[in-house]
Amino acid sequence: MNNNEVEVRIIGSSKEFASRDLNDQSFVAKAIREHVLPATKKEYQRVDVKIMREDHTPDHLVAYLLRKDIYLVEVVRVDVDSQLNVKGVQVNYIEPKDSKEAQEGKDYGEFDFVVGSPVPEIPTAKAAVEFLYDLLTKAGFKCMKLLGPDANLANYKNYLGSGLAGFVNVGHGNTQGIALSDGFLDYNWFQSLTNKPLKPAVVYFNSCQTFNNPLLPTIIQAGARTFIGGIVNLLIGPSEAVCMCFWDSILKSKSQLRMVDALKQCEKDKYPTPGSHGITGDTGPFAPASADLTGVWNCDDGGKYYLRQLTNMIWWYGEANPTSPRWSNVMNGVIEGNTINGNWADVPKGSVMSGGIMVLSIESNNRLRASKKTGGFGGSVWTR
């Protein structure tokens, strides 16, 4: 691709400088095309640029060069004068810690999974996100899909800290972090987090070199249950195939397959170079039950159930209606992996008196299914 054909766009503009940045677009594109792109023979998907100002005057540019063949982002600093004339170029630039808060994002509800990509113009990236969204939704997970502009700093920061079971990003990255639609999410942010807000998520960054210091340890320290990322550069196309295979395999296995084994097999089947992906943390079976099941649940028997989870113990009270229920019951059980083994009994608020064994499969953080029940229990599926 000719350097003049590579899209150069300005990102991360504050409201104060949005119109000024827009007016400077052509000067910024000229600086990148004349002073940055000619220095490399590599092909790029696009170049995202932030204009950094001192006292309202341009001081330097930070350019994120997104490779066309692999999910690697190269970061370059371009020093400029007040008229955006180039004074110098620094490759392999590492940005200082950003103290600014992310801009407001989406409405953050309760979700089990978030799958996103800031580069949906790459067909295989968008296809992977769509596949995973459909796969996880059909498995009973409540999912959020973030594509293009929605794959931004505010949304990623808020969702990563919202108690997810899993978070998947398909896009460009490096050892420092990942490139998003409006900036760069780096290890400094993960390092700044307290109280392990990423818990209990399985975080999968389908990005180059993210499974390395300094990013790798900060994600685990921030509470991620498991982290998966590229040890080396990941090819666009085959890497998404590995990611899709991984999630498909562990969901179909009903938590019998260890995540480390699923990743190894998918890489063997789908990727030309074994050992390109890394996994750390809990590498055993995927068990979304690690999230809190406490809450109000609806059952297909028409009743409402009030669940309380304390560590691996579950209690519930269920009733047909709150005033004069025909039946009402309690249950106590123990969580073992993705299974709740318990006993239930009717209580005399209702007229039915029975009891028995109750074994529940935790299909997602928002869906339970009875795999064994005795005593004439009517309900089978609980959702919230």
C-alpha positions in Angstrom: 0.0 0.0 0.0 1.2 3.5 -0.9 1.9 5.7 2.1 -0.5 8.2 0.8 -3.3 5.7 0.9 -2.9 4.9 4.6 -5.7 6.4 6.7 -4.3 9.0 9.2 -6.9 10.1 11.8 -6.8 12.2 14.9 -8.0 10.6 18.1 -8.5 11.5 21.8 -9.4 15.1 21.2 -10.9 16.9 24.2 -14.0 19.0 23.8 -11.9 22.1 24.2 -9.6 21.3 21.2 -11.9 19.1 19.0 -12.5 21.8 16.4 -8.9 22.9 16.4 -7.7 19.3 16.0 -10.1 18.8 13.1 -8.6 21.9 11.4 -5.1 20.5 11.9 -6.0 17.1 10.4 -4.3 17.8 7.0 -1.1 19.1 8.6 -0.9 16.1 10.9 -1.5 13.7 8.0 1.3 15.4 6.0 3.7 15.1 9.0 3.1 11.4 9.3 3.2 10.6 5.6 6.4 12.6 5.0 8.4 11.9 8.2 7.2 8.7 9.8 5.9 6.3 7.1 8.8 6.7 4.7 11.1 5.4 7.3 9.6 1.9 7.2 8.8 -0.6 4.5 6.0 -2.2 6.6 2.4 -1.9 5.7 -0.2 -0.4 8.0 -3.9 -0.6 8.5 -4.1 3.0 9.7 -2.3 5.5 11.9 -4.1 7.0 14.9 -2.6 10.3 16.1 -3.0 12.3 19.3 -2.0 16.0 19.3 -0.3 16.8 22.6 -0.5 20.5 23.5 1.3 22.8 25.9 -0.6 25.9 26.7 -3.0 25.3 23.8 0.0 25.1 21.4 1.0 21.8 19.6 4.1 20.4 21.3 4.3 16.9 19.9 2.3 14.1 18.2 1.9 10.5 19.5 1.3 8.2 16.5 -0.1 4.7 16.8 0.9 2.7 13.7 -1.4 -0.3 13.4 0.2 -3.0 11.3 -1.7 -4.6 8.4 -0.4 -8.1 8.7 -0.1 -8.6 12.5 -1.8 -7.2 15.6 1.1 -5.0 16.5 0.9 -1.3 17.3 4.1 0.7 16.9 4.2 4.0 18.9 6.1 7.0 17.6 6.6 10.5 19.0 6.8 13.3 16.5 8.1 16.6 17.9 6.6 19.6 16.2 6.6 23.4 16.4 3.5 25.6 16.8 2.7 25.3 13.1 3.0 21.5 13.2 6.3 21.5 11.3 8.3 18.4 12.3 11.4 18.9 14.4 12.2 15.3 15.3 10.9 11.7 15.3 11.3 9.1 18.2 10.4 5.5 17.4 9.5 2.9 20.0 8.1 5.7 22.2 6.8 4.8 25.6 4.2 7.3 26.8 4.4 8.7 30.4 1.6 7.8 32.8 -1.6 9.6 31.8 -3.4 11.2 34.8 -6.5 12.2 32.9 -9.7 10.4 33.5 -11.4 8.6 30.6 -14.3 10.2 28.9 -17.9 9.0 29.7 -18.7 5.8 28.0 -21.8 3.6 27.6 -24.5 2.7 30.1 -22.7 0.1 32.2 -25.2 -2.6 33.2 -24.6 -6.1 34.5 -22.9 -8.3 31.9 -21.1 -11.6 32.0 -18.9 -11.1 28.9 -17.6 -8.2 26.8 -16.1 -8.8 23.4 -14.7 -6.0 21.4 -12.5 -4.7 18.6 -11.4 -1.2 17.8 -10.6 -2.3 14.2 -13.9 -3.8 12.8 -12.7 -2.7 9.3 -10.5 -5.8 9.5 -13.0 -8.5 8.3 -11.5 -11.3 10.5 -11.6 -9.1 13.6 -15.2 -8.2 13.2 -16.1 -11.8 12.3 -14.4 -13.0 15.5 -16.3 -10.6 17.7 -19.7 -11.4 16.0 -18.9 -15.2 16.4 -18.0 -14.9 20.0 -21.0 -12.7 20.8 -23.4 -15.2 19.3 -21.6 -18.2 20.8 -21.6 -16.8 24.3 -25.2 -15.5 24.1 -26.4 -18.9 23.0 -24.6 -20.4 26.0 -26.7 -18.2 28.3 -24.2 -15.4 29.0 -25.3 -11.8 29.0 -22.9 -10.2 26.5 -21.9 -6.7 25.4 -20.3 -6.1 22.0 -18.0 -3.2 21.4 -16.9 -2.3 17.9 -15.1 0.6 16.4 -15.8 3.9 18.3 -17.4 1.9 21.2 -14.1 0.1 21.8 -12.7 3.1 23.7 -10.9 3.8 26.9 -13.9 4.7 28.9 -15.9 1.6 28.0 -12.9 -0.8 28.4 -11.9 0.6 31.8 -15.5 0.5 33.1 -16.3 -3.0 31.8 -13.0 -4.5 32.9 -13.8 -3.5 36.4 -17.4 -4.6 36.5 -17.0 -8.2 37.7 -17.1 -10.0 34.3 -16.7 -13.6 33.7 -14.7 -12.9 30.5 -13.3 -10.0 28.4 -12.0 -10.5 24.9 -10.3 -7.8 22.8 -9.3 -8.4 19.1 -6.9 -5.6 18.1 -3.4 -4.2 18.1 -1.1 -4.2 21.1 2.5 -4.5 22.3 4.3 -5.2 25.6 3.0 -1.9 27.1 -0.8 -2.3 26.4 -3.5 -2.3 23.7 -4.5 0.3 21.1 -8.2 1.4 21.3 -10.3 3.7 19.2 -9.4 6.8 21.1 -6.1 6.1 22.7 -3.8 3.5 24.4 -4.7 1.4 27.4 -1.4 0.7 29.0 0.0 -1.2 32.0 0.0 1.9 34.2 -3.8 1.8 34.4 -3.8 -1.8 35.4 -1.0 -1.1 37.9 -3.0 1.7 39.5 -6.1 -0.5 40.2 -6.8 -1.5 43.8 -9.0 -4.2 45.4 -8.5 -6.5 42.3 -11.5 -5.1 40.3 -10.8 -7.5 37.3 -11.8 -10.4 39.4 -13.1 -13.0 38.3 -12.6 -12.3 34.6 -10.7 -14.5 32.1 -9.0 -11.7 30.0 -8.0 -12.6 26.5 -6.1 -10.0 24.5 -5.8 -11.2 20.9 -2.9 -8.8 20.4 0.9 -9.0 19.7 3.4 -9.2 22.6 0.8 -8.5 25.3 1.9 -11.7 27.2 5.1 -10.0 28.3 6.3 -7.5 30.9 5.4 -4.9 31.8 1.7 -5.5 30.9 1.4 -9.2 31.8 2.0 -9.0 35.6 -0.2 -5.9 36.1 -3.3 -7.7 34.6 -2.9 -10.6 37.1 -2.2 -8.2 40.0 -5.4 -6.3 39.1 -7.4 -9.5 39.8 -7.8 -11.2 36.5 -8.5 -14.9 37.1 -6.7 -15.9 33.9 -4.9 -13.9 31.2 -4.3 -15.0 27.6 -2.3 -13.0 25.1 0.3 -13.0 22.4 3.8 -13.9 23.4 5.1 -12.8 20.0 3.5 -11.1 17.0 0.1 -12.6 16.2 -1.0 -12.9 12.6 -4.2 -11.3 11.6 -6.6 -14.1 10.6 -5.0 -17.2 12.2 -4.9 -15.6 15.6 -8.7 -14.9 15.6 -9.2 -18.6 14.5 -7.4 -19.7 17.7 -9.4 -17.3 19.9 -12.7 -18.5 18.5 -11.6 -22.2 18.7 -10.6 -21.6 22.4 -13.9 -20.3 23.6 -15.9 -22.7 21.5 -13.9 -25.7 22.9 -14.2 -24.7 26.6 -17.9 -24.0 26.4 -18.7 -27.2 24.6 -16.7 -29.2 27.1 -19.1 -28.1 29.9 -16.1 -27.2 32.1 -14.4 -30.6 31.7 -11.5 -29.2 29.5 -8.7 -27.2 31.0 -8.2 -23.8 29.4 -4.5 -24.5 29.0 -5.2 -27.7 27.0 -7.9 -25.9 24.9 -5.5 -23.1 24.0 -2.7 -25.6 23.1 -4.9 -27.7 21.0 -6.5 -24.8 19.2 -3.1 -23.3 18.5 -1.9 -26.7 17.1 -5.0 -26.9 14.8 -5.4 -23.3 13.8 -2.0 -21.5 14.0 1.2 -22.0 12.0 3.6 -21.5 14.9 3.0 -23.3 18.2 3.9 -21.4 21.4 2.8 -18.0 20.1 0.0 -17.6 22.7 0.5 -17.6 26.5 -1.8 -18.4 29.4 -1.3 -17.7 33.1 -3.3 -17.6 36.3 -6.0 -20.2 36.7 -5.4 -22.5 33.7 -8.0 -25.1 34.7 -11.6 -25.5 33.4 -13.5 -22.4 32.7 -16.0 -21.9 35.6 -18.1 -18.8 35.5 -19.5 -19.7 38.9 -16.6 -17.7 40.4 -18.9 -14.7 40.2 -21.5 -14.0 42.9 -24.8 -15.6 42.3 -26.5 -13.5 45.0 -29.6 -11.9 43.6 -33.3 -12.2 42.6 -33.9 -15.0 40.0 -36.9 -15.9 37.9 -37.7 -19.6 37.2 -39.7 -21.3 34.5 -42.1 -22.6 37.2 -43.4 -19.0 37.5 -41.8 -18.4 40.8 -39.3 -15.9 42.1 -36.2 -17.1 44.0 -34.0 -15.1 46.3 -30.4 -16.5 46.2 -27.6 -15.7 48.6 -24.0 -16.9 48.0 -21.3 -16.9 50.7 -18.0 -18.3 49.4 -19.1 -21.7 48.0 -22.4 -22.0 49.9 -25.8 -21.2 48.3 -29.1 -20.6 50.0 -32.4 -19.7 48.4 -36.0 -18.9 49.3 -38.5 -19.4 46.4 -42.2 -18.8 46.2 -45.0 -18.8 43.7 -46.1 -15.3 44.7 -45.5 -13.1 47.7 -49.0 -12.9 49.2 -50.6 -16.4 49.2 -48.3 -18.8 47.4 -49.4 -22.3 46.6 -45.9 -23.4 47.2 -42.7 -21.9 48.8 -39.4 -23.6 49.4 -35.9 -23.2 50.6 -32.6 -24.8 49.4 -29.1 -25.1 50.7 -26.2 -26.2 48.5 -22.5 -26.3 47.9 -20.8 -25.0 44.7 -18.3 -27.5 43.3 -16.9 -26.2 40.0 -19.9 -25.5 37.8 -22.3 -27.6 39.9 -24.4 -26.8 42.9 -25.2 -29.9 45.0 -28.0 -29.3 47.5 -31.2 -30.2 49.1 -34.5 -28.4 49.0 -37.7 -28.5 51.1 -41.1 -26.8 51.0 -42.0 -24.4 53.9 -45.5 -23.8 55.3 -46.1 -20.4 53.8 -47.5 -22.5 50.9 -49.7 -25.5 51.0 -47.4 -28.0 49.3 -45.1 -30.0 51.5 -42.3 -31.9 49.8 -38.5 -32.0 49.5 -35.6 -33.7 47.9 -32.3 -33.5 46.2 -31.4 -30.5 43.9 -28.4 -30.5 41.6 -27.9 -27.4 39.5 -25.6 -26.7 36.6 -24.2 -23.2 36.4 -24.5 -22.4 32.7 -23.5 -18.8 33.2 -23.5 -16.1 35.9 -27.1 -15.4 34.9 -28.5 -18.9 34.1 -28.9 -22.0 36.2 -30.4 -25.4 35.1 -31.5 -28.3 37.2 -29.6 -31.4 36.1 -31.1 -33.6 38.9 -34.1 -33.0 41.1 -36.3 -35.3 43.3 -39.5 -34.8 45.3 -41.6 -33.5 42.4 -39.8 -30.2 42.1 -41.4 -28.3 39.1 -38.8 -25.7 38.0 -35.9 -26.4 35.7 -34.3 -23.2 34.5 -33.5 -20.0 36.5 -32.4 -16.7 35.0 -31.7 -13.1 36.1 
